[in-house]
Amino acid sequence: MTEMVLRRPEEKVMELDDLRDCVGAWRAQGEAVVFTNGCFDLLHIGHVTLLDEARREGDRLIVGINSDASVSALKGPSRPVVPEHARARVLAGLEAVDAVVVFDEPTPLELMLALKPDVIVKGGDYVADEIVGAPEVRSWGGRVKIVKFVEGFSTTQIIARAALPESR
């Protein structure tokens, strides 16, 4: 692949080794790499807003998603609702997203250390200095960006509302 523009969604879901190659090619072209991560179970407007804002912070956006096992460990045995392959493919279908990588660990620190993004982006429900990988990204000259949180939308809330009996 000489040009590292991944147009088809299925091409955007990558293993770490292939993604490292893409990042190297993007950097060789002078492009800034942005990273964000999450479970992204039941994609909603808060997620899409985060991804659009993250994309504006650089030239390429990588999204790390927690594996099914990682989501279950973080959120409980009934999660995720949507399996990792489907979550990854849905994210890859978004124009703002250049690459998606699944990680098994509870945090994306190993991914960040391997990819060395120029910017990490998280939602307004985070504090910059407490974000996993923030000190490391800053140590190589990168930065941390917090984007506005979209109130009223969370996967946990959506699941809870869906479980309510219909009112008559």
N, C-alpha and C positions, 0 to 999 in steps of 0.2 A: 504494500500500500504506500504509494509515494505521497499522495495528499492525505492528510490525516483528518479529513472531514468525514465523519461517519453519518451517513444519511438515513440508512434503514434502521428502524428501531432495534431489530435483532442484532445488528452490528454494534450497537451501543452498550449492550450487556456484556461485560468483559471479565476475564480472570485478571488477577493482579499483574502477572508478568506481561500480558499483552497491554494492559493499561499503562504500565511503566514505559513501554516502548512508545505509546501514543503521547504520553506526557513529555518524553524526551524530544519527540518530533515537534510538538507544539512549542516547547521552549526554544528549540532551534529556530523556529519561525518568529521568535520574540513575543509569543503569546503568554498572557498571564493566566494561571490556572487557579480556579476557585473550587473549594471543597465544602460540601455540607453533608450532613448525614441524619439518619433517623430510621424509624420503623416503617413509616409511610404505609400503615395498614389502613385501608379505606381512605383513599386519597380524597382530600377536600380542599376548599378554597384557601384555607390557611396554608396548606402545603404548597399549592400552586403559587400563591403570593410570595412565599419564602423563596421558591425556586426562581421565579421571575426576578425578584430583587437580587438574589445571589448572582444570577447571570450578569446583571448590570455591573457587578464588581470586577469583572475581568473578561477575558476572551473565551475561556472554556470553563464549563461547569461539570464537575464530577460529583455524583451523588453516591454516597456509601449507604447501603441499607443493611440493617440487621438481618441475619439469617433467621429462619423459623425458630431454631433452637435458642438463639439469642433473644428474640422477642418473647418467647415463652418464659425464659429465665427472668426477664425484666418486667413483664406485664402480667404473667400468670398463665396457667395451663390452658385457658380457653383462647389464648391469642397465639399467633395472629389469626385473624379471620380470613385473610387472603394469603395464600402461600407465596413464598419468596420469589419463585419464578414468575408468577403473575404480577407481583408488586414491582419487580424489576422491569418487566416488559411494559407495564403501564407508564412508569417513569420514563423509560427510554422513548416512549412515543411522544413525549413533550418536547416542543421545539427548543425550550430553554436548556435542556439537558444534553450534554455531549457524551457522557459516559456514565454507566451505572456499574457498581461493583458490590457484591454481597460479602459481608464479613461475619464471622462466627463469634468473635470476641464481644464482651459486654460493651466495650467502647471502641471507637475507631482509631485509637492512638497508633497502633501498628500500621494501619493504612496511611495515616498522615505522615509518619516517619518514612515510609517507603516512597510516597508520592511527593512529599515536600511542597504542598500547595503554597501559592503566593498569598492567598486569602482564605480564611475559613469564615463561614457565615452560619449564624444560628438565629432563631426567632427571639422576640422580645421577652420570652419567658425565661431567658438565660441571662446570666451576668458574665460579661466578657472575661473577667479574670478567673472565673470558675469553669470555663469551657475546657473540656478535655482537649489537649493539644495546643492550647493558646500559648503557653510559655515556649514550647518547641517551635511553633510557627514564627513567633516573634524573634526567636534566637537566630533564625536564618534570614531575617529581614522581612518576613511576611507580616500580615496584619489580621486582626479579628474584627468582624463587622456584625453588629446586632441589627436585625431588621424588625420593623414594627410587628407586634403580635396581632393577629386577627382574632378579636374577642368572639367568643361564642361558638368556636369550632374546634373540636378535638375529637379524635377517633373514639376515645373512651366515652365522651358525652354522646356521640352519635350512636354507639352501641347501646348505651343505657336507654336512650330515647326509643330506639327500635325495639327494645325488650318490654317496653311499657304496654300494658293491654290497651286496646283501643277504647277510647271513651265514647259512650253512646248518648 
